[in-house]
Amino acid sequence: MDAAFSEEQEEIRRTLRELLRGRCGGVEVKAAVRTAAGYDEALWGRLARRLGLPGLALPTAYGGVGCGPLELALACEETGRALLPSPLLATAVLAAPLITALGTGAQRAELLPRIAGGELTAALAVPGRALSRALGLDGESGGRGEADWAGGGRAGGVQARARDGGWRLYGQVEQVLDGHSAQLLLVAARAGGYTRGRTLVFAVRAGAAGLVRARLTALDETRPQARVELRDVPAELLGEDGADVAGALAGLGGPAAAVLAAEAVGAAGAALARTVDHVRTREQFGRPIGSFQAVKHRLADVYVAVRAARSAAYYAAWAADGPEAPVAGPLALASALDAQRAAAGEAVQLHGGIGITWEHDVHLYLKRAASDELLFGPAHRLRARAADRGGLFAPAAAGAAGV
């Protein structure tokens, strides 16, 4: 592994940081999340046109830039640093790879160029509030585990029925990232009932008859979530009936976790930098509070955690296309979530009273840390899943069985 970034990779990071510095401050972020879309649509268009951000990891054959997970992770580290509200995660990290993995040639040719150009935003709707489980980050992603997160053919989840030569969807999905504004929904649903059930993914266009979407009040406003209700909604099957949907989603988990880890590291690094700047200037007892040894020790611990998490995220992104991805991704995400929580917590503590006021930006980092933990964690379950997939405890279990 060559740990040095190429000139092109450094240029992606530098250009995105400079662009966001002038367009994504605290005031701009708070204004953007209150729009109907939940993000600055003009800024999103500029990121798509100037940097090709939504198509950064898509093949050039579909209008993408042709880079890989590592470049996407570097970009998301910068968007995480700025807490950028955007459909990047839902569209480029979750939806586009799933279309690439499952879609037919015609579907890929129609949808991916529009995603790469920033014309089409998409969201992944997984029933049961179990996105991390469906991605194979938490628990089993196939067999009984698949039936659990996908509804299992019982009441709940989303059901698909073949009718009049097409498909109709029924059900409800909670906590769909950017689900209120996405122009295309990829909905995981169960078809065939309980005994012969199978999980399929369907494409639902915005404005489809029977589709009801409502933006939820989320802990982290910079990561909007929605409730999606499907009332006899016409849908198009993504790919072919019989495709290994659970396997495709689980395969998406490792690269997605690496990118999420990089995003969390960016937010953690920004929270730490803000705190260091504050303790250098905030005086108590006639001296900067940063000069007190206890404060130095606390920030030193956060610094070490952020650096370690950044290294893990970079490695996971580098290994995202290889066999180590199912283990490296969740482990990197676990480290990043821990670092993000520690950095945000210390930021609020060391900023004192102003750290919990609405006018200050520190609380945004704390909410992002808590929200990420709820959506993709907790960290100990990510580590347990990675240990299970890596066979860490298999020899011990075999030995115990022999005894």
Phi, psi and omega in degrees: 000128175266111186283350181277140178276148179284168179298322179295318179295318177295325179292322176300312180298312185294315182296317181293321180296317180295321181293318182286332182301322182269348186238001188219052173278181182301318180296316181294322179296314181294328177287321183294320184290345180267001175281167181299321181284334183089006178203167180280104184293327178294318178295320178299317177298321179293320178296324179289317183285316187279320185249349185062035190301312181294338179254019185301319183257013179267150180296151179296335179298337179250021178086006180277178180279333178089013176276194183228193181300328181295315179294321178295323178295319178298320178294317181289334173297322178287321177293326176292323178300322181268357187052044185295120171283119182197161176276018185299312182297308183296320186276304189274330185267324184255309188283310185300315178297328179290320175298318179298321184283323189250333188294153173288170178301319180293321179293318178297318181294330180278316192269318188295319177298325178290324175293314181299326180276359180081007181280335186233127172253150184220160179217150179258122180251111180246124183295162171078014181054041188234045181300315182295327178289318179297327180279002178077017180271341185215115178080189182278139180259356180226175179062230181299322179298321178297315180299328181294308184283336184266002178106333173068012181082354178268185177298142183100174183069202178236132181252142178242135179230134176281130182205133176055040178077007179222197181235146175233140182247143179224136176140193185213142178232132178259159171055049176273118182298122181058025182291339182283336186245347184297139179278347178219131176250132171257109189251123174277126184219159178260135178236149175093007178077193187280315187285325182241030186287154176210153180263132178231163176244135183237145176265125179240124181278147174299137180090002179297144180299132179088356179271122180237126181232139179221129177289134181267158172279106186258153177301316180254106182292338181283353176234080187296147178230157184217157169262131181243120177251133182242110185244087182058053186268129174292138184217156178251127179295130176274116182081212184248149174296131183101357178294152180279082183293315180300320178294322179294319179292318178296323177294332177287337187299315182298306177299320179296320179297321179297317179292318177298322178297317179297319178298316179296322177296320177300316178294319180296317179297321179292319178297319178295316181299318178298320182291318178299317178299322182291314185289344176285334185250335181284121183256145175213134184058033174081013180211155178300139182293340177291347179277348179284138186297323181298321179292318178301317181296318181296316180288330176295320178297318178295318180302315180297317180297319181292317180297317180295319180293323179295316178299317179296320180294318178297317180295317180298321178292321178295325183265010188297333181265005184249182183290344181277352185303317182297339178260315183295320182298304179300323179295319178295320179294321178299314179297320181292319178297319177298315181294320180295318179295318180295316181294317180292320179296315178293327178299315179294316182297313187278344171279348178070216185300324183290343182292341181249012177271150182295328184292332179275160184265351187298324183296336178296322179290323178294319179292322177297318180297315180293320181295315179299321179297320180289322184281319190240354183252209001285169187298322184292331178283328174297317180293320179296319179294318179296320179296321179294315181290331178276358180070027186297322185257006182298313181299319181297318181295320179295319179297319180296323180295324181291330178289000000 
